[in-house]
Amino acid sequence: MDPADSLEQLKCGAAQIISEVELREKLSLGRPLRVKLGVDPTSADLHLGHTLVLRKLRQFQDLGHEAILIIGDFTAMIGDPSGRSVTRPQLTREQVLANAETYRQQAFKILDPDRTRLVSNGDWLGAMSYADVIRLNRRVTIQQMLQREDFRDRIENEQPIGAHEIQYPIMQGWDSVQVQADVELGGTDQLFNNLVGRDLQKEEGQPRQVVLLVPILEGLDGVQKMSKSLGNFVGLTDPPNDMFGKLMSISDELMARYYQLLLGREQPAELHPMEAKKQLAREMVATYHSLAESAHAAEEWSRRFSAKHLEDAELPEFSPPPNEQNIIAIVVAAYAASFGVRKSRGEARRLIEQGSVQLRGEKIHDLQGQVTLAQGDVLRLDKTRAVRIR
């Protein structure tokens, strides 16, 4: 493909490219580019937020370039400080390796395995001596590291920064040197780390990589970025009914952004918002499961929220907090445990006042009253979410 045409395709969905001129020049080299994406297996599952950058990597593959997927089995034991206000808990190597295996399997739901070079950064980082680490650290300064906004914020708020966290961008940058990356992909929160890679490549006499960043996908709460630790995620391995139900729970405002980022197109203006949301959910389930499972999940969701069939529907099971009988506290807990949505007590109170909360088909009106839950009871939280008591 003509380099100019390739560039226009690759710009679609990108938040920032450093720089377009350099990318055009690399696309004109007449050879496949080495396009790097590093992922740290800090949990067992990938979620829809990860798919934005994975789909961009697949786009490079479809244009004939080489995808280099780096499993950060070494860097995951440190933890990326990007966007973090506190130090990440440290994982054991056994935890990281178990997570890495699931990452490999799930990434190939999007990537072409025949055109993917899969490597682990423990192969080179784990082999470095302490003297090697000292020599590498001489190439950066503390002043450079403290340019990071998240580090500055932690200093201003008198929150500690571990010395190991300062090493993280250096190690990620060294990955780029090791694979001789032409392009590195990441979310917008990875800008600092990716630029360190450019600097280290220059020090090594390599051509500097182009940095291509994609937007960050907000989680189901519509506020914070999608994250398993925050519970606001849609996992690629979520069962079809769960994936469909989670996507039906998002706000109309968030739905427009999901259309743009996950499907690469605008929300259909001619469709009622509820129908547009169903279409989004069907397409996501079909993509990561199958058309048949997508159709079944849509039917099940409709049955679930028909008052006539709610008792017979497949609902998320919810175990209420022990000895808790206050309906406001129970509603808050049900949202968090079953849907990953953090509701305040005030928001739960308003849902009850509006008549949205129902137990055994009856609206609850008494905000201060005590409720007794029994095995199998259906607790309806709002128009699109209900749980079965376990």
C-alpha positions as CSV (number, residue, x, y, z in Angstrom):
1,M,0.0,0.0,0.0
2,D,1.1,3.5,-0.7
3,P,2.8,5.0,2.5
4,A,0.4,7.9,2.5
5,D,-2.6,5.6,2.4
6,S,-1.2,3.4,5.2
7,L,-0.6,6.5,7.3
8,E,-4.2,7.7,6.9
9,Q,-5.5,4.3,8.0
10,L,-3.2,4.1,11.0
11,K,-4.1,7.6,12.1
12,C,-7.7,6.6,12.5
13,G,-8.4,6.0,16.2
14,A,-5.0,7.3,17.3
15,A,-4.8,9.9,20.0
16,Q,-1.2,11.0,19.3
17,I,1.7,10.1,17.0
18,I,5.3,11.2,17.7
19,S,5.7,11.9,14.9
20,E,3.6,11.6,11.8
21,V,6.6,12.7,9.7
22,E,8.8,9.9,11.1
23,L,6.0,7.3,10.7
24,R,5.6,8.3,7.0
25,E,9.3,7.9,6.6
26,K,9.3,4.5,8.2
27,L,6.4,3.3,6.1
28,S,8.4,4.3,3.0
29,L,11.4,2.0,3.9
30,G,10.0,-0.8,1.8
31,R,10.2,-3.4,4.6
32,P,7.8,-4.7,7.3
33,L,8.1,-2.5,10.4
34,R,8.7,-4.0,13.8
35,V,5.7,-2.8,15.9
36,K,6.1,-3.3,19.6
37,L,3.4,-3.7,22.3
38,G,4.3,-4.6,25.8
39,V,1.7,-5.9,28.3
40,D,2.3,-6.7,31.9
41,P,0.3,-9.7,33.2
42,T,-0.7,-8.1,36.5
43,S,-4.1,-9.9,36.5
44,A,-5.5,-13.0,34.9
45,D,-7.7,-11.4,32.2
46,L,-7.6,-8.9,29.4
47,H,-10.6,-6.5,29.2
48,L,-12.1,-4.3,26.5
49,G,-9.8,-1.4,27.4
50,H,-6.8,-3.6,26.2
51,T,-8.5,-4.2,22.9
52,L,-8.0,-0.7,21.7
53,V,-4.3,-1.1,21.4
54,L,-4.5,-4.7,20.4
55,R,-6.7,-3.8,17.4
56,K,-4.3,-1.1,16.4
57,L,-1.5,-3.7,16.5
58,R,-3.7,-6.0,14.3
59,Q,-4.2,-3.1,11.9
60,F,-0.4,-2.9,11.5
61,Q,-0.4,-6.7,10.9
62,D,-3.0,-6.4,8.2
63,L,-0.9,-3.8,6.5
64,G,2.0,-6.3,6.3
65,H,4.0,-5.4,9.4
66,E,5.5,-7.5,12.1
67,A,3.8,-7.5,15.5
68,I,6.1,-7.9,18.5
69,L,4.1,-8.7,21.6
70,I,6.2,-8.4,24.7
71,I,4.9,-10.2,27.8
72,G,6.3,-8.3,30.7
73,D,7.0,-11.2,33.0
74,F,9.8,-9.3,34.6
75,T,8.4,-5.7,34.6
76,A,5.1,-7.1,36.0
77,M,6.9,-8.0,39.2
78,I,7.6,-4.3,39.7
79,G,4.4,-2.8,38.3
80,D,3.9,0.2,36.0
81,P,3.5,3.4,38.1
82,S,1.7,5.2,35.2
83,G,-1.4,6.9,36.5
84,R,-1.0,5.4,40.0
85,S,-1.3,7.4,43.2
86,V,0.2,4.6,45.3
87,T,2.8,1.8,44.8
88,R,1.4,-1.3,43.2
89,P,1.4,-4.5,45.3
90,Q,4.2,-6.8,44.2
91,L,3.4,-10.0,42.5
92,T,5.3,-13.3,42.8
93,R,6.9,-14.8,39.7
94,E,4.5,-17.7,39.9
95,Q,1.5,-15.3,39.8
96,V,3.0,-13.4,36.9
97,L,3.7,-16.6,34.8
98,A,0.2,-17.9,35.4
99,N,-1.3,-14.6,34.3
100,A,1.0,-14.5,31.3
101,E,-0.4,-17.7,29.9
102,T,-3.9,-16.4,29.9
103,Y,-2.7,-13.1,28.3
104,R,-1.2,-15.1,25.4
105,Q,-4.4,-17.0,24.8
106,Q,-6.7,-13.9,25.0
107,A,-4.5,-11.7,22.8
108,F,-4.9,-14.1,19.9
109,K,-8.6,-13.4,20.0
110,I,-7.5,-10.2,18.1
111,L,-4.0,-10.8,16.8
112,D,-3.0,-13.1,14.0
113,P,-0.8,-15.6,15.7
114,D,1.1,-16.5,12.5
115,R,2.3,-12.9,12.2
116,T,3.0,-12.3,15.8
117,R,6.5,-12.5,17.4
118,L,5.9,-13.4,21.1
119,V,8.7,-12.6,23.6
120,S,9.2,-12.2,27.3
121,N,11.3,-9.3,28.7
122,G,12.5,-11.5,31.5
123,D,14.7,-13.1,28.8
124,W,17.0,-10.0,28.8
125,L,16.1,-8.1,31.9
126,G,16.5,-11.2,34.1
127,A,19.9,-11.8,32.7
128,M,21.3,-8.4,33.5
129,S,23.9,-8.1,36.3
130,Y,23.8,-5.3,38.9
131,A,26.7,-3.7,37.0
132,D,24.5,-3.7,33.8
133,V,21.7,-2.0,35.7
134,I,24.0,0.7,37.0
135,R,25.4,1.3,33.5
136,L,21.8,1.6,32.1
137,N,20.8,4.0,34.9
138,R,23.6,6.3,34.0
139,R,21.7,7.2,30.8
140,V,18.8,8.8,32.6
141,T,18.5,11.4,35.4
142,I,16.3,11.7,38.4
143,Q,15.2,15.1,37.0
144,Q,13.9,13.2,33.9
145,M,12.0,10.7,36.0
146,L,10.4,13.4,38.2
147,Q,9.0,15.1,35.1
148,R,6.3,12.4,35.3
149,E,3.0,14.0,36.4
150,D,2.1,11.0,38.6
151,F,5.4,11.1,40.4
152,R,5.1,14.9,41.0
153,D,1.6,14.5,42.3
154,R,2.7,11.9,44.8
155,I,5.6,14.1,46.0
156,E,3.2,17.0,46.5
157,N,0.8,14.8,48.4
158,E,3.6,13.4,50.5
159,Q,3.0,9.9,49.2
160,P,6.0,7.6,48.8
161,I,7.6,6.6,45.5
162,G,9.5,3.4,45.6
163,A,13.0,3.5,44.1
164,H,12.0,0.4,42.1
165,E,9.2,2.4,40.4
166,I,11.7,4.8,38.9
167,Q,13.3,1.8,37.2
168,Y,10.1,0.9,35.4
169,P,10.3,3.4,32.5
170,I,14.0,2.5,32.0
171,M,13.2,-1.2,31.7
172,Q,10.3,-0.6,29.3
173,G,12.6,1.6,27.2
174,W,15.3,-1.1,27.2
175,D,12.7,-3.5,25.8
176,S,12.5,-1.2,22.7
177,V,16.3,-1.4,22.3
178,Q,16.3,-5.2,22.6
179,V,13.6,-5.7,19.9
180,Q,14.8,-2.8,17.8
181,A,11.3,-1.4,17.6
182,D,10.3,0.8,14.7
183,V,7.0,1.7,16.4
184,E,5.7,1.4,19.9
185,L,2.0,1.3,20.8
186,G,0.4,2.2,24.0
187,G,-2.4,4.1,25.8
188,T,-2.1,7.8,26.3
189,D,-0.9,7.1,29.9
190,Q,2.2,5.4,28.4
191,L,3.6,8.6,26.8
192,F,6.5,9.0,29.3
193,N,7.6,5.4,29.2
194,N,7.5,5.3,25.4
195,L,9.6,8.4,25.1
196,V,12.3,6.9,27.3
197,G,12.5,4.1,24.7
198,R,13.2,6.7,22.0
199,D,16.0,8.2,24.1
200,L,17.6,4.8,24.9
201,Q,17.5,3.8,21.2
202,K,19.2,7.0,20.3
203,E,21.9,6.3,22.9
204,E,22.4,2.9,21.4
205,G,22.7,4.3,17.8
206,Q,19.4,2.8,16.7
207,P,16.8,4.8,14.8
208,R,14.3,6.1,17.3
209,Q,10.9,4.4,17.4
210,V,7.7,6.2,16.5
211,V,5.2,6.4,19.4
212,L,1.6,5.8,18.5
213,L,-0.9,6.3,21.4
214,V,-4.5,5.3,21.5
215,P,-7.2,6.7,23.9
216,I,-7.9,5.3,27.3
217,L,-11.3,3.5,27.6
218,E,-13.4,4.5,30.5
219,G,-14.8,1.7,32.6
220,L,-18.5,1.0,33.3
221,D,-18.6,3.8,35.8
222,G,-17.8,6.3,33.0
223,V,-15.3,8.0,35.2
224,Q,-12.1,6.0,35.8
225,K,-10.2,4.0,33.2
226,M,-11.3,0.4,32.7
227,S,-9.5,-1.7,35.3
228,K,-10.0,-5.0,36.9
229,S,-8.7,-3.7,40.2
230,L,-11.4,-1.0,40.1
231,G,-14.1,-3.6,39.2
232,N,-15.4,-1.4,36.3
233,F,-14.3,-3.8,33.5
234,V,-15.7,-6.0,30.8
235,G,-13.4,-9.0,30.5
236,L,-12.7,-10.8,27.2
237,T,-13.4,-14.1,29.0
238,D,-16.6,-12.9,30.7
239,P,-19.5,-15.3,29.9
240,P,-21.7,-14.0,27.1
241,N,-24.6,-13.1,29.3
242,D,-22.4,-11.3,31.7
243,M,-20.6,-9.4,28.9
244,F,-24.0,-8.4,27.4
245,G,-25.5,-7.3,30.7
246,K,-22.5,-5.2,31.7
247,L,-22.6,-3.3,28.4
248,M,-26.3,-2.8,28.8
249,S,-25.6,-1.1,32.1
250,I,-23.5,1.8,30.8
251,S,-24.9,5.3,30.5
252,D,-26.1,6.8,27.2
253,E,-23.2,9.3,27.3
254,L,-20.6,6.5,27.7
255,M,-22.3,4.4,24.9
256,A,-21.4,7.0,22.3
257,R,-17.8,6.8,23.3
258,Y,-17.8,3.0,23.3
259,Y,-19.2,3.0,19.7
260,Q,-16.4,5.3,18.6
261,L,-13.5,3.5,20.4
262,L,-14.6,-0.1,20.3
263,L,-16.4,-0.2,16.9
264,G,-14.7,2.7,15.2
265,R,-17.9,4.4,14.1
266,E,-20.5,6.8,15.4
267,Q,-23.6,5.7,17.3
268,P,-26.5,5.2,14.9
269,A,-28.6,8.4,15.2
270,E,-31.7,6.6,13.8
271,L,-31.8,4.0,16.6
272,H,-33.4,4.6,20.0
273,P,-30.6,4.7,22.6
274,M,-31.8,1.4,24.1
275,E,-31.7,-0.4,20.7
276,A,-28.3,1.2,19.9
277,K,-27.0,-0.2,23.2
278,K,-28.3,-3.7,22.4
279,Q,-26.5,-3.5,19.1
280,L,-23.2,-2.5,20.7
281,A,-23.6,-5.4,23.2
282,R,-24.5,-7.9,20.5
283,E,-21.5,-7.0,18.4
284,M,-19.1,-7.2,21.4
285,V,-20.4,-10.7,22.4
286,A,-20.2,-11.9,18.8
287,T,-16.6,-10.6,18.4
288,Y,-15.3,-12.3,21.6
289,H,-17.6,-15.3,21.7
290,S,-19.9,-16.2,18.7
291,L,-23.0,-15.0,16.8
292,A,-25.1,-17.8,18.3
293,E,-24.0,-16.9,21.9
294,S,-24.6,-13.2,21.1
295,A,-28.2,-13.9,20.0
296,H,-28.8,-16.1,23.1
297,A,-27.4,-13.4,25.4
298,A,-29.7,-10.7,23.8
299,E,-32.7,-13.0,24.2
300,E,-31.8,-13.8,27.8
301,W,-31.3,-10.1,28.6
302,S,-34.8,-9.3,27.2
303,R,-36.3,-12.1,29.2
304,R,-34.5,-11.1,32.3
305,F,-36.0,-7.6,32.3
306,S,-39.5,-8.6,31.3
307,A,-41.4,-8.5,34.7
308,K,-43.3,-11.5,33.5
309,H,-40.2,-13.7,33.1
310,L,-37.8,-12.2,35.6
311,E,-38.2,-15.1,38.1
312,D,-37.1,-17.6,35.5
313,A,-34.2,-15.6,34.0
314,E,-30.5,-16.3,34.5
315,L,-29.4,-13.6,37.0
316,P,-26.1,-12.8,38.6
317,E,-26.0,-14.4,42.1
318,F,-25.4,-12.1,45.0
319,S,-24.4,-13.0,48.5
320,P,-25.4,-10.0,50.8
321,P,-23.1,-8.9,53.6
322,P,-23.6,-11.1,56.7
323,N,-26.4,-9.8,59.0
324,E,-27.0,-6.8,56.8
325,Q,-30.7,-5.8,56.6
326,N,-30.5,-2.1,55.6
327,I,-31.8,-1.9,52.0
328,I,-29.5,1.0,51.1
329,A,-26.4,-0.9,52.2
330,I,-27.6,-4.0,50.4
331,V,-28.2,-2.1,47.1
332,V,-24.8,-0.5,47.2
333,A,-23.2,-3.9,47.8
334,A,-25.2,-5.6,45.1
335,Y,-24.1,-3.1,42.5
336,A,-20.4,-3.4,43.4
337,A,-20.3,-7.2,43.8
338,S,-22.4,-8.2,40.7
339,F,-21.8,-5.4,38.2
340,G,-18.6,-3.7,39.2
341,V,-20.5,-0.4,39.7
342,R,-19.8,1.8,42.6
343,K,-22.9,3.5,43.8
344,S,-23.0,6.0,46.7
345,R,-25.5,5.6,49.5
346,G,-27.2,8.8,48.2
347,E,-27.5,7.3,44.7
348,A,-29.0,4.1,46.2
349,R,-31.4,6.2,48.2
350,R,-32.7,8.0,45.1
351,L,-33.2,4.7,43.3
352,I,-35.4,3.5,46.2
353,E,-37.3,6.7,46.3
354,Q,-38.0,6.4,42.6
355,G,-39.5,3.0,43.0
356,S,-36.7,1.3,41.0
357,V,-35.7,-1.2,43.7
358,Q,-38.0,-4.2,44.0
359,L,-37.8,-7.3,46.1
360,R,-39.9,-10.3,45.1
361,G,-41.7,-8.1,42.6
362,E,-42.7,-5.5,45.2
363,K,-41.4,-1.9,45.2
364,I,-39.5,-1.0,48.4
365,H,-40.5,2.4,49.8
366,D,-39.2,2.4,53.4
367,L,-35.6,3.8,53.4
368,Q,-35.1,2.9,57.0
369,G,-36.8,-0.4,57.1
370,Q,-35.1,-3.7,57.5
371,V,-35.4,-6.4,54.8
372,T,-35.0,-10.1,55.2
373,L,-33.5,-11.8,52.1
374,A,-34.1,-15.5,51.4
375,Q,-32.3,-17.9,49.1
376,G,-33.5,-17.4,45.5
377,D,-35.1,-14.0,46.0
378,V,-34.9,-11.6,43.1
379,L,-33.7,-8.1,44.0
380,R,-34.2,-5.7,41.1
381,L,-31.9,-2.7,41.3
382,D,-33.0,-0.6,38.4
383,K,-34.5,-1.0,34.9
384,T,-31.6,-3.0,33.5
385,R,-30.0,-4.8,36.5
386,A,-31.3,-7.5,38.9
387,V,-29.7,-10.2,41.1
388,R,-30.7,-13.5,42.6
389,I,-29.9,-13.9,46.3
390,R,-27.6,-16.7,47.2
